[in-house]
Amino acid sequence: MHWLALLGAIAFEIIGTLSLKATDGFRRVGPTLVVLVGYGLSFWLLSVALRGIEVGVAYAIWSAVGTTVIAAFGILAWGESVTTLKVVSLGLVVAGVVGLNLAARAPA
């Protein structure tokens, strides 16, 4: 249940972030509402996930997956630049999250 809440939080964060571009500086009402609802649901689901997942692990996964998906979407859908440094940096973000998750499961 907690991991499903985290997945939902990630999905709504991605929806909210992708919609930011369409708000035109919050001058367009529809996309602005999508951003507000997306972030609101994301934070609520993240708080539900925190009932059973360590905050450091949950937040790291939430932010890293969101960041990686948004960066990939920007490259693939919006033609944003892709450089070796960008790809390596995203890989390091993912590696850091994997490390935090493994550390949380390791015996003390």
ZADO-1210 file (C-alpha; in nm, 4 decimals, padded with zeros to 6 digits):
<atoms>
<atom x="00.0000" y="00.0000" z="00.0000" code="MET" pos="1"/>
<atom x="00.2773" y="00.2477" z="00.0919" code="HIS" pos="2"/>
<atom x="00.4722" y="00.1737" z="-00.2241" code="TRP" pos="3"/>
<atom x="00.1587" y="00.2187" z="-00.4365" code="LEU" pos="4"/>
<atom x="00.1011" y="00.5553" z="-00.2700" code="ALA" pos="5"/>
<atom x="00.4597" y="00.6502" z="-00.3558" code="LEU" pos="6"/>
<atom x="00.4067" y="00.5485" z="-00.7199" code="LEU" pos="7"/>
<atom x="00.0912" y="00.7604" z="-00.7292" code="GLY" pos="8"/>
<atom x="00.2778" y="01.0532" z="-00.5736" code="ALA" pos="9"/>
<atom x="00.5441" y="01.0236" z="-00.8420" code="ILE" pos="10"/>
<atom x="00.2863" y="01.0090" z="-01.1208" code="ALA" pos="11"/>
<atom x="00.1018" y="01.3188" z="-00.9986" code="PHE" pos="12"/>
<atom x="00.4283" y="01.5076" z="-00.9479" code="GLU" pos="13"/>
<atom x="00.5247" y="01.4292" z="-01.3075" code="ILE" pos="14"/>
<atom x="00.1829" y="01.5414" z="-01.4342" code="ILE" pos="15"/>
<atom x="00.2068" y="01.8643" z="-01.2359" code="GLY" pos="16"/>
<atom x="00.5587" y="01.9398" z="-01.3505" code="THR" pos="17"/>
<atom x="00.4901" y="01.8657" z="-01.7166" code="LEU" pos="18"/>
<atom x="00.1882" y="02.0951" z="-01.6997" code="SER" pos="19"/>
<atom x="00.3947" y="02.3883" z="-01.5722" code="LEU" pos="20"/>
<atom x="00.5185" y="02.4694" z="-01.9214" code="LYS" pos="21"/>
<atom x="00.1598" y="02.4969" z="-02.0490" code="ALA" pos="22"/>
<atom x="00.0575" y="02.7472" z="-01.7783" code="THR" pos="23"/>
<atom x="00.2387" y="03.0293" z="-01.9586" code="ASP" pos="24"/>
<atom x="00.3519" y="03.1793" z="-01.6294" code="GLY" pos="25"/>
<atom x="00.0243" y="03.0812" z="-01.4584" code="PHE" pos="26"/>
<atom x="-00.1738" y="03.2919" z="-01.7067" code="ARG" pos="27"/>
<atom x="-00.3697" y="02.9919" z="-01.8390" code="ARG" pos="28"/>
<atom x="-00.6292" y="02.8646" z="-01.5936" code="VAL" pos="29"/>
<atom x="-00.6690" y="02.5040" z="-01.7135" code="GLY" pos="30"/>
<atom x="-00.3027" y="02.4025" z="-01.6988" code="PRO" pos="31"/>
<atom x="-00.2604" y="02.5981" z="-01.3744" code="THR" pos="32"/>
<atom x="-00.5375" y="02.3908" z="-01.2156" code="LEU" pos="33"/>
<atom x="-00.3690" y="02.0720" z="-01.3378" code="VAL" pos="34"/>
<atom x="-00.0443" y="02.1862" z="-01.1722" code="VAL" pos="35"/>
<atom x="-00.2145" y="02.2686" z="-00.8426" code="LEU" pos="36"/>
<atom x="-00.4171" y="01.9464" z="-00.8306" code="VAL" pos="37"/>
<atom x="-00.1201" y="01.7391" z="-00.9455" code="GLY" pos="38"/>
<atom x="00.1126" y="01.8749" z="-00.6782" code="TYR" pos="39"/>
<atom x="-00.1593" y="01.8615" z="-00.4122" code="GLY" pos="40"/>
<atom x="-00.2331" y="01.4949" z="-00.4797" code="LEU" pos="41"/>
<atom x="00.1372" y="01.4210" z="-00.5060" code="SER" pos="42"/>
<atom x="00.2163" y="01.5626" z="-00.1628" code="PHE" pos="43"/>
<atom x="-00.0870" y="01.3949" z="-00.0081" code="TRP" pos="44"/>
<atom x="00.0108" y="01.0548" z="-00.1505" code="LEU" pos="45"/>
<atom x="00.3717" y="01.1120" z="-00.0459" code="LEU" pos="46"/>
<atom x="00.2512" y="01.1722" z="00.3097" code="SER" pos="47"/>
<atom x="00.0546" y="00.8459" z="00.2924" code="VAL" pos="48"/>
<atom x="00.3654" y="00.6637" z="00.1680" code="ALA" pos="49"/>
<atom x="00.5658" y="00.8018" z="00.4609" code="LEU" pos="50"/>
<atom x="00.3517" y="00.6003" z="00.7010" code="ARG" pos="51"/>
<atom x="00.5467" y="00.2917" z="00.5946" code="GLY" pos="52"/>
<atom x="00.8587" y="00.4106" z="00.4108" code="ILE" pos="53"/>
<atom x="01.1529" y="00.5997" z="00.5592" code="GLU" pos="54"/>
<atom x="01.1384" y="00.9684" z="00.4657" code="VAL" pos="55"/>
<atom x="01.4906" y="00.9719" z="00.3195" code="GLY" pos="56"/>
<atom x="01.4184" y="00.6762" z="00.0955" code="VAL" pos="57"/>
<atom x="01.0691" y="00.7860" z="-00.0103" code="ALA" pos="58"/>
<atom x="01.1724" y="01.1435" z="-00.0877" code="TYR" pos="59"/>
<atom x="01.4833" y="01.0319" z="-00.2744" code="ALA" pos="60"/>
<atom x="01.2817" y="00.7937" z="-00.4909" code="ILE" pos="61"/>
<atom x="01.0032" y="01.0493" z="-00.5424" code="TRP" pos="62"/>
<atom x="01.2372" y="01.3255" z="-00.6503" code="SER" pos="63"/>
<atom x="01.4803" y="01.1106" z="-00.8510" code="ALA" pos="64"/>
<atom x="01.2177" y="00.9272" z="-01.0534" code="VAL" pos="65"/>
<atom x="01.0334" y="01.2525" z="-01.1185" code="GLY" pos="66"/>
<atom x="01.3532" y="01.4298" z="-01.2212" code="THR" pos="67"/>
<atom x="01.4612" y="01.1463" z="-01.4492" code="THR" pos="68"/>
<atom x="01.1235" y="01.1130" z="-01.6204" code="VAL" pos="69"/>
<atom x="01.0907" y="01.4899" z="-01.6678" code="ILE" pos="70"/>
<atom x="01.4432" y="01.5136" z="-01.8128" code="ALA" pos="71"/>
<atom x="01.3766" y="01.2214" z="-02.0490" code="ALA" pos="72"/>
<atom x="01.0417" y="01.3716" z="-02.1528" code="PHE" pos="73"/>
<atom x="01.2098" y="01.7056" z="-02.2211" code="GLY" pos="74"/>
<atom x="01.4680" y="01.5383" z="-02.4421" code="ILE" pos="75"/>
<atom x="01.2283" y="01.3078" z="-02.6278" code="LEU" pos="76"/>
<atom x="00.9167" y="01.5242" z="-02.6591" code="ALA" pos="77"/>
<atom x="01.0407" y="01.8810" z="-02.6492" code="TRP" pos="78"/>
<atom x="01.3782" y="01.8369" z="-02.8198" code="GLY" pos="79"/>
<atom x="01.5803" y="01.9613" z="-02.5237" code="GLU" pos="80"/>
<atom x="01.9549" y="01.9104" z="-02.5345" code="SER" pos="81"/>
<atom x="02.1101" y="01.5781" z="-02.4449" code="VAL" pos="82"/>
<atom x="02.4727" y="01.5730" z="-02.3444" code="THR" pos="83"/>
<atom x="02.7028" y="01.3129" z="-02.1970" code="THR" pos="84"/>
<atom x="02.7175" y="01.5112" z="-01.8740" code="LEU" pos="85"/>
<atom x="02.3365" y="01.5221" z="-01.8524" code="LYS" pos="86"/>
<atom x="02.3049" y="01.1460" z="-01.9067" code="VAL" pos="87"/>
<atom x="02.5826" y="01.0647" z="-01.6591" code="VAL" pos="88"/>
<atom x="02.4322" y="01.3013" z="-01.4017" code="SER" pos="89"/>
<atom x="02.0896" y="01.1397" z="-01.4312" code="LEU" pos="90"/>
<atom x="02.2573" y="00.8009" z="-01.3936" code="GLY" pos="91"/>
<atom x="02.4223" y="00.9214" z="-01.0744" code="LEU" pos="92"/>
<atom x="02.0864" y="01.0376" z="-00.9398" code="VAL" pos="93"/>
<atom x="01.9406" y="00.6921" z="-01.0022" code="VAL" pos="94"/>
<atom x="02.2479" y="00.5233" z="-00.8510" code="ALA" pos="95"/>
<atom x="02.2152" y="00.7413" z="-00.5416" code="GLY" pos="96"/>
<atom x="01.8532" y="00.6407" z="-00.4928" code="VAL" pos="97"/>
<atom x="01.9379" y="00.2738" z="-00.5341" code="VAL" pos="98"/>
<atom x="02.2144" y="00.3159" z="-00.2757" code="GLY" pos="99"/>
<atom x="01.9815" y="00.4853" z="-00.0270" code="LEU" pos="100"/>
<atom x="01.7230" y="00.2121" z="-00.0731" code="ASN" pos="101"/>
<atom x="01.9821" y="-00.0610" z="-00.0188" code="LEU" pos="102"/>
<atom x="02.1203" y="00.1188" z="00.2864" code="ALA" pos="103"/>
<atom x="01.7726" y="00.1412" z="00.4383" code="ALA" pos="104"/>
<atom x="01.7318" y="-00.2350" z="00.4055" code="ARG" pos="105"/>
<atom x="02.0782" y="-00.3280" z="00.5297" code="ALA" pos="106"/>
<atom x="02.1136" y="-00.4497" z="00.8883" code="PRO" pos="107"/>
<atom x="02.2533" y="-00.1867" z="01.1251" code="ALA" pos="108"/>
</atoms>
